[in-house]
Amino acid sequence: MFATVETNGCKLHYKVEGTGEPAVFIQGVGVHGDGWLPQTQELKAKFRCVTFDNRGMGLSQPSGCALTVAQMAEDALTVMDSVGIDSAHLAGHSLGGAVALETALLARDRVRSLALLCTSARGSDATRPTPKMVWLGLRSRVGTRRMRSNAFLEIVMPPEYLSAHDRGALAKHLQPLFGHALCDTPDIVMPQLKALKEFNREQRLDQLIGIPTLVLSTAHDLIFPPNCGQRLASAIPGARYVEIANAAHGVTLQSPEVINHLLLEHFTSVHAQTAASKGA
C-alpha cells in the first residue's frame, strides 16, 4: 500500500507491506524509503513493514519546514498515526538511527524496540572531517559521473567487497535503492547533514532503559566507526552490541542476509519476552 500524509508543509510518502507486528524503517542521508527493500522484502512475511521517504527526499516533497532530527522524529510518528500504529519496532540506519533514538525519547510508549544501525547519539561523529573522508567526499562531488560514483562506493562499501564486484554494475544495481544515481547528490543532503551535526542525545540515553535495543556497527564504516556504536550501546541500559567484520556503512545493501537475520532475531525475541511477561 502506498499513501501520503501531509504535515508541516510536506506530503510524506510511505509504503506498508506485510502483516503481523509493525516495524518502521527509517532511512539515512540521501536515501529514499526503498533503500530498505532488501530488508522488507524478506521481513514482510512476518512483520507489517512501514517505510517512508524522509521529508525532501524522493516523493516526500516539498521539504517544507526547517529540517531537524526532532522534526524527522515527528514525521515518523505522523506516519505511524496515519497507518494506525500505536507502537512499533523502529529500525534506523545512520541519520535514521538518530531519528529512531529521538522518536523513542519523544514517545517511548510508541516504541516496542530499537535497532540502531551504523549510527551514533552524537551526529557530529559523522560530520567530523578525517583526511580520508575529505578526500573521498571531494571526489564524490568533482569529476566525471563515473569518478563521482566510484568515490561514493568507496565511502559506503569495504575495499574487499569492491574488488570482487564490477563498480559500474554495482552502481546500476544500487541506483533504485538510493533513489538516484550514486554520482548525484539530492538537494536535501546538505540540510540533512546539518540536522545530523546538530543532534546530540548522549546525556539522555539512560532514559531508554527498558526498551530492547540492538546496536550494530561495521568494522570498515568510515562515517560512524565502530567506536561510535560501542559508545552508544554502553550508554543504553541493556543494549546488545553487534559488530560485523568485512562490512562498511552500506551493510544493509552489502549483506542483507546478515542484517535480516539480526533484525528478525531481535524483533522476535522482543515479542517472545513481551508475551512471557504478559503471561507471568
N, C-alpha and C positions, 0 to 999 in steps of 0.2 A: 504494500500500500504506500503510495506517495501522497503527501499532503503538505500544506503550508500553514503557518500560524504567524500572525503579524504582532510584533512587539517592538516598542521603542524605535520606530522608523524602519524596521527591517522585516521582510517576509521570510521567515526561517523555513527552509525546505527540508523535510525529513522523510525517512523511509522506515516502515515497520514490516518485519518478516518473521515468520515462525510463531510458535505457541509455547506456552509454559511461563516460567518466571521471567519477568522483564529484565533485560540487560541493556544499558545505554552506553554507547561507544562514542567517545569524544576525541576528535582529531586534533592534530598539532598544526604547526605553522605551514601555510601554503598547500594544504591538502584538503580535498573535499571529503564528504562523508563516505563515499565509495572506496576510500582508501582502506576501509575496514572489511571489504568484501572477502579477502582471504580468510577472515575470521567468521564473519556472519554466515557465509555460505555453508559452513560446517555446523556452527553452533545453533543456527536456527532450527535444527532438528529437535533441540531440547529446550531452547530458550526463545522468548519473544525479543528479538533483537531490534533495537532502535538506533539508527544512525541519522546524522543531520549535517548539513553544510553550516559551518560557523558563519556568523554574520560577515558579509563582504566577500565570502568565498563561494565559488560555484554558483548555485541557483539562489542562494540567500542574499538577494540584492534589493535595495541598496544597503550599504553597511549601516546607514542610519546614524545613531548617536556615537559619541566618542567611545573608543574601544578600551576596555579594561578587562582583567580576568574576572572581576566581580560581575561585570555585565554579561560576560560569557557564561558564568555560572547561572545567572538569572535566566539566560537563554535556554540552558539545559533544563532548568526547572519548568520553563514555559512549554517546552516540547513535551516533557513528561505530563504536564497538565492537559495539553491538547490530546495526547494519546489516551489519557485516562489512567495514568500510572500513579499510584500512591507512593510506592517505593520501588527501587530497582538496584541491581548490581551496577556499579559505574566502573567502566574501563577507560582510562585516558592515556594517550601517548604524547610525550613531550609537553608542549603547551597544553594539550588536552589533559595531561596528568595534573597540571596546576589547576585547571578548571574543575576537575573532579575533586581535588582537595578543597577548593573554595566552596564547591557545592555542598560537600559534607559539613563544612564549618557553618555554612548558612542555614542548612536544613538537614541535620543529621538523621532525623526521623524518616527522611525520604531515601536514605542510603542503606541498602542491605549489606553491601560490601564494597571495597575499593580494590581496583587493580591498577597500579601506577607504574607505567612502563617508560623507561628511559626519560626520567624526569627528575624534578627537584622541588623542594618547597621554597627555594630561592632562585627566582628566574634569572637573576644576573649571572648565575653559573653558566648559562648557555650563551650569554652575550658578552662574556669576558673574553677579550681577544687573546689568542695564542698565535705565535708565528705561523703555524701550520694552517689554522683556521682563517687567518687573514689572507694567506696566500691562496687557499682554495676558494674562499669567498670572492676574492678578486677575479680569479679565473672563471668562476661560475657566472660572472656578470660581464666579462670582457672577452672578445674574440668571436670566432665563428660559432654557429649553433652547436656544431659537434663538439668543439672545445668546451663550451659552457656546460653542455650536457655531461661530458666526461668528468669535468671537475665536480659537478654536483653528485655524480655517482660515487666519487672518491670521498665525499663528505658522509654519505649515508650507508655505504657498503664497505666491508673489510677488504683489504688487498687480496687475500687468498680467494675470496669469492669472485672478485672482479677478474682475476687472472684465469678463472675457469669458465668465464662467460664472454660472449661477444657483446661489447658495450652498446653497439647500435641496436641490436636485437633486444637487449635488456631495457634500454631506454624506451623503445617502442612498446614493450610489454607493460612497463610501469606507467606510461602516459595516462591511460584511462583511470588508473588507481589514484594518481595525483590530481587528475582533472585538468591537466595542462602539460605541454611539453616540458621536459626537465630543464631545457635551456631557457625557459621563460619564467619570469618572476611576477606573480599576481600582484596587483596594486596593494592589496590588503596586507601583504607580508610585512612591510615596514611598521605599520600600526600594530600588527600582532607582536612583532619583536619588541616594540616599545612597551606594550602592555605586559609582556613577559618580564622584561627588565625591571619593571616597577613592582612586580609581585614578590612578596616575601611573607611567608606564614610560619617560619621556623619556630617562633616563640609560642605558637598556638597548637602545635602538633599533639601535645598531650591531651588536648580536648577530643581527640579522635579515639580515645580509649573505648573499647567495646565494639568498634567497627572492624570486622575481619578485613585485614589488609594484606595484599600481595604487592611487594615492591620488586621490580625486575630491572636489572641493568645488563649491559653487554660489555665485553672486555675491550672492544675497539670503538666504543662510542666517543666521537670527537666533540659532540655537542654537550651531552651530560655524561661525563666519565663515570666509571663505577663508584668512585668515592662519593658522588652525589647521591646515588641510590643507597649506599651503605649508611650515609649520614641520615638520610630520610627514614630508612627502616628502623634505625636505632632510636629515633626520636618518637616514633609512633608505637605506643604500648602494644605489644603482642604481634607486631607486624612480622611477616615472613619475607625474607630476602632471598632472591634467586639471581645468580649471575650466569650469563650464557657466554661461553667461550666461542671464539671464531665467528662472532657476530658484531654488528655495529648498530647505529641509530635506526636503520631501516629494518630491524629484525622482524617486524610483523609481516613484512613483504619478503624478506630473505628466507625466513624459517617459519612459515605459518603453521606447520605441523607441530613445532615445539611450542609456539605461543598458544595454539588452540588447545593442546593437551593441558598446559598450565592453567588456562582460563577455565576450561571445563572442570578440572580438578578443584580449582578454587571455588567456583560458583556452587558446585555440587556439594563440597564439604560444608559450605555455609548453610545450604539448605538442610543437610543432614543434622547439623548442630542445632539449627532453629527448630526442626521437628522434634529432636530429642528433648530440648528444653521445654517445649510446649507439652510433651507427654509426661514430663517428670512430675 
